[in-house]
Amino acid sequence: LKGTAKKLRVLDLCCYIGQWSTQLAHLGQHLGAQVEVTVVDASQKALELATQNAQNYGAKTTTLKLDIVKDLGQIANGLYDVVICDPPAF
């Protein structure tokens, strides 16, 4: 990122509290990049926590309350630099 990208777009599927996207937001902040995080989860509480955690590191956040197994097709393709998918154990 340093010296090349000015923006990092992250899609965090099954985000829970956003532990992965928060780490990327922190890294982006450290490197001077603008980080845009889209957090996706079926739980509204998880989305609230993930949003707050990413925003603590200056990330612009968007939330999508979706069931990834059923609704993955509703997310636009090709808009993200990093896609994280860390689903719960089935």
Number of C-alpha atoms within 10 A of each C-alpha: 12 10 8 7 12 13 14 18 21 23 22 25 23 24 27 23 21 27 15 18 29 25 14 22 28 21 15 23 15 11 14 15 21 17 26 24 28 25 28 27 23 16 16 15 12 19 24 15 16 28 24 17 21 27 18 13 18 18 27 16 18 13 17 16 15 19 14 17 9 8 10 12 9 10 13 8 7 6 11 15 11 13 15 15 13 12 13 8 4 3
